[in-house]
Amino acid sequence: MKTTIDVDRDLADEVAEILGTTTLKDTVNLALEEVKRAELRRRLADRVRSGTLPVPTQEEYEELRRPKLPVGALSRPTRKRRPAA
């Protein structure tokens, strides 16, 4: 979508250098993505600090890592080769 906005070009140039972008469009879009990711990181950090992030215990983690099938259950049986005639 095209939108007309006034942009502080000096600030945009500084941000472009930080982000490594070459066009104003790329700079603005990447800056918006960075703001979104920063907010998601902030929310995650809040959950970690408040203790509301569900983290498995060591026992739960080991149970999750335990194989569900016996070792070799998915292996193909080897076929015997017929002797060359």
C-alpha positions in Angstrom: 0.0 0.0 0.0 1.3 3.4 -0.9 1.2 6.1 1.8 2.6 9.6 1.8 4.4 10.6 5.0 7.0 13.1 6.1 10.2 11.3 7.2 13.1 12.8 9.0 15.8 12.0 6.4 18.7 12.4 8.7 17.2 9.9 11.1 16.3 7.6 8.3 19.9 7.8 7.0 21.2 6.9 10.5 18.8 4.0 10.8 19.6 2.8 7.3 23.3 2.7 8.2 22.5 0.7 11.4 20.2 -1.7 9.6 22.3 -2.0 6.4 19.5 -1.0 4.1 19.8 1.1 1.0 16.3 2.4 0.3 13.9 4.4 2.4 11.2 1.7 1.8 13.5 -1.1 3.1 14.6 1.1 6.0 11.1 1.8 7.1 9.8 -1.7 6.7 12.8 -3.3 8.5 12.5 -0.7 11.3 8.9 -1.6 11.7 9.8 -5.3 11.9 12.4 -4.6 14.5 9.9 -2.7 16.6 7.6 -5.7 16.4 10.3 -8.2 17.4 11.4 -5.9 20.2 7.9 -5.9 21.6 7.7 -9.7 21.4 11.1 -10.0 23.3 9.8 -7.6 25.9 6.6 -9.7 26.4 8.7 -12.8 26.7 11.0 -11.2 29.2 8.0 -10.1 31.2 6.7 -13.7 31.3 10.1 -15.0 32.4 10.4 -12.3 35.2 6.8 -12.9 36.4 7.2 -16.7 36.3 4.2 -17.2 34.0 6.3 -18.7 31.2 5.7 -22.5 31.3 9.1 -24.1 31.5 9.4 -27.9 31.8 11.1 -29.4 34.8 14.2 -31.5 34.1 12.2 -34.7 34.5 9.5 -33.4 32.0 12.3 -32.4 29.6 13.9 -35.9 29.8 10.5 -37.5 29.2 10.0 -35.3 26.1 13.4 -36.4 24.8 12.8 -40.1 25.5 12.3 -42.1 22.3 8.6 -43.1 21.8 9.5 -46.2 19.7 12.1 -48.9 20.5 15.5 -48.4 18.9 15.4 -50.0 15.4 11.6 -50.1 15.1 11.7 -48.0 11.9 14.7 -49.8 10.3 14.0 -51.7 7.2 14.8 -55.4 7.3 17.8 -56.2 5.1 17.0 -58.3 2.0 19.2 -61.2 1.2 20.7 -61.0 -2.3 20.3 -63.8 -4.6 23.5 -65.3 -6.0 24.3 -64.2 -9.6 23.3 -66.9 -12.1 
